[in-house]
Structure formats: C-alpha cells, structure tokens
C-alpha cells in the first residue's frame, strides 16, 4: 500500500513539469527553441498563442 501511495505522490509531483513544457522561466525562448526544436514544435502545437510560436520560420 505504501508503494502505491509513493508512486501516486511521485506522479502527481511530476505532472506539472510534464504538462508545463515550453521554455524555462528566465531563459530566452528563441534560444530554447533553437536548442530544442522538437520540444519547441510539440509545445507550440499546444500553445499557438505564445509569442515564440507566432514568429515565422526563416529558411
């Protein structure tokens, strides 16, 4: 029973980190998106209103 409670508590603590995603607080969003292009694209799918997601891609 303690193991189940511990697993539940751990998953609830980790959930906000998994849901939040996106650029970390205090970090430049442009630099974060350049360094993490896959995560940035995934995050922008869920947050199209974010300023970094509105900027056009340059080829």
C-alpha positions, 0 to 999 in steps of 0.5 A: 500500500505504501508503494502505491501511495509513493508512486501516486505522490511521485506522479502527481509531483511530476505532472506539472513539469510534464504538462508545463513544457515550453521554455524555462522561466528566465531563459530566452525562448528563441534560444530554447527553441533553437536548442530544442526544436522538437520540444519547441514544435510539440509545445507550440502545437499546444500553445499557438498563442505564445509569442515564440510560436507566432514568429515565422520560420526563416529558411 
